[in-house]
Amino acid sequence: MTERFAQTGEDAGGAIHRNMRIGRGGRWESSLVLVAPVAVRAEFGEVSGTVRLEFLAAPAFNLGDGFQLDVFLTDSAEKKPVYSRYFDPGRKASDRDWIPIEVSLDLAGRKEPGLELRVSAGPQGDLVADWLALARVRLVHTVDSSK
């Protein structure tokens, strides 16, 4: 699914790198790397209902003051925040490995649903080493177990 993401151009100075091999915690993954400040978007096409966004996230480096990942569900009418996480690999050892992330998304009734991911600088505004690697990005249809 990472091939669907395109840079929005809203955040000057950022970049994306596709199919970059990133090793964290002894595990190597082919990744989409987002270099802050950057925003990328992907559209789902004909996907509807309730889905789960799943991916692995890891900082590319153990440096800097950290960085922020924000995920938004978009459509033709709105942009809704659905997930946010601060990564601090320079000071927090648990942020130096691949982190599995799951976000539930309700696409029912949405026209042209999609995602926007934003990676921004840490609390001091320092962009040094603010590179986020995303691997194994996929949408999984969920089944309503109450039916």
C-alpha positions as CSV (number, residue, x, y, z in Angstrom):
1,M,0.0,0.0,0.0
2,T,3.0,2.4,0.5
3,E,3.1,2.9,-3.3
4,R,-0.2,4.8,-3.0
5,F,1.3,7.6,-0.8
6,A,2.3,10.8,-2.5
7,Q,3.7,13.9,-0.9
8,T,1.2,16.7,-0.5
9,G,3.5,19.6,-0.9
10,E,2.0,21.3,2.1
11,D,5.2,20.9,4.2
12,A,8.2,22.5,2.4
13,G,11.5,20.9,3.1
14,G,10.4,17.3,3.9
15,A,10.9,14.3,1.7
16,I,9.8,10.7,1.1
17,H,12.0,7.7,0.3
18,R,10.5,4.5,-1.1
19,N,11.7,1.0,-0.6
20,M,14.5,2.0,1.8
21,R,15.9,-0.9,3.8
22,I,15.7,0.0,7.5
23,G,17.1,-2.2,10.3
24,R,15.8,-1.9,13.8
25,G,16.1,-4.3,16.7
26,G,17.9,-6.9,14.4
27,R,15.0,-6.9,11.9
28,W,15.2,-5.4,8.4
29,E,12.2,-4.1,6.5
30,S,11.6,-2.5,3.2
31,S,10.1,0.9,4.2
32,L,8.5,4.1,3.1
33,V,10.6,6.7,5.0
34,L,9.1,10.1,5.8
35,V,11.5,12.9,6.5
36,A,10.0,15.7,8.5
37,P,8.4,18.0,7.9
38,V,6.3,16.1,5.5
39,A,2.7,15.2,4.7
40,V,1.7,12.3,2.5
41,R,-1.7,11.2,1.2
42,A,-3.2,8.0,-0.1
43,E,-6.7,7.3,-1.4
44,F,-8.5,3.9,-0.8
45,G,-10.6,3.8,-3.9
46,E,-13.6,1.5,-3.5
47,V,-12.9,0.4,0.1
48,S,-15.8,0.9,2.5
49,G,-17.1,-0.3,5.8
50,T,-14.9,-0.8,8.9
51,V,-11.2,-1.5,8.3
52,R,-8.1,-1.6,10.4
53,L,-4.9,0.3,9.3
54,E,-1.9,-1.8,10.3
55,F,1.7,-0.9,9.9
56,L,5.1,-1.1,11.6
57,A,6.8,2.2,12.5
58,A,10.3,2.9,13.5
59,P,12.6,5.9,13.7
60,A,15.5,5.6,11.3
61,F,18.0,7.0,13.8
62,N,18.5,7.1,17.6
63,L,19.1,10.9,17.6
64,G,17.4,14.2,18.0
65,D,14.6,15.6,20.2
66,G,12.0,13.3,18.8
67,F,9.2,13.8,16.3
68,Q,5.5,13.5,15.9
69,L,3.3,11.2,13.7
70,D,-0.3,12.3,13.1
71,V,-2.7,10.2,11.0
72,F,-5.9,11.6,9.5
73,L,-8.9,10.0,7.8
74,T,-9.8,12.2,4.9
75,D,-12.6,12.3,2.4
76,S,-14.2,14.9,0.1
77,A,-15.7,16.8,3.0
78,E,-13.3,16.6,6.0
79,K,-10.0,15.6,7.6
80,K,-10.4,13.8,10.9
81,P,-7.5,12.9,13.3
82,V,-7.5,9.2,14.1
83,Y,-4.1,8.5,15.5
84,S,-1.1,10.4,17.0
85,R,2.2,9.3,18.5
86,Y,5.4,11.0,19.7
87,F,8.6,9.1,19.0
88,D,11.7,9.9,21.1
89,P,14.4,7.5,20.0
90,G,17.3,9.7,21.4
91,R,16.1,9.3,24.9
92,K,13.7,6.4,25.0
93,A,15.1,2.9,24.2
94,S,11.6,1.4,23.5
95,D,11.2,3.9,20.6
96,R,14.3,2.4,18.8
97,D,12.6,-0.7,17.5
98,W,9.8,-1.6,15.1
99,I,6.5,-0.6,16.8
100,P,3.3,-2.3,15.6
101,I,0.4,0.2,15.1
102,E,-3.3,-0.5,14.5
103,V,-5.9,2.1,13.9
104,S,-9.6,1.3,13.4
105,L,-11.2,3.3,10.6
106,D,-14.9,3.6,9.8
107,L,-15.3,4.4,6.1
108,A,-19.1,3.9,5.9
109,G,-20.7,6.7,4.0
110,R,-17.5,8.4,3.1
111,K,-16.9,9.6,-0.5
112,E,-13.3,9.2,-1.7
113,P,-11.9,8.0,1.6
114,G,-8.2,8.3,2.2
115,L,-5.4,8.8,4.7
116,E,-3.0,11.6,5.4
117,L,0.1,11.0,7.5
118,R,2.1,13.9,8.8
119,V,5.6,13.8,10.4
120,S,6.6,16.9,12.2
121,A,9.5,18.1,14.3
122,G,9.9,17.4,18.0
123,P,9.1,19.8,20.8
124,Q,12.2,22.0,20.3
125,G,11.6,22.2,16.5
126,D,14.9,20.5,15.7
127,L,14.5,18.5,12.5
128,V,17.8,16.5,13.0
129,A,17.2,12.8,12.4
130,D,13.4,13.2,12.2
131,W,13.0,10.2,9.8
132,L,10.1,7.8,10.3
133,A,10.1,4.4,8.6
134,L,6.8,2.7,7.8
135,A,6.7,-1.0,6.8
136,R,4.0,-3.6,6.1
137,V,1.3,-0.9,5.6
138,R,-2.0,-2.5,4.9
139,L,-5.8,-2.2,5.3
140,V,-7.6,-5.2,6.8
141,H,-11.4,-5.5,6.6
142,T,-12.8,-6.1,10.1
143,V,-15.9,-8.3,10.8
144,D,-18.5,-7.1,13.3
145,S,-18.6,-9.9,15.8
146,S,-21.9,-8.6,17.3
147,K,-23.9,-9.8,14.3
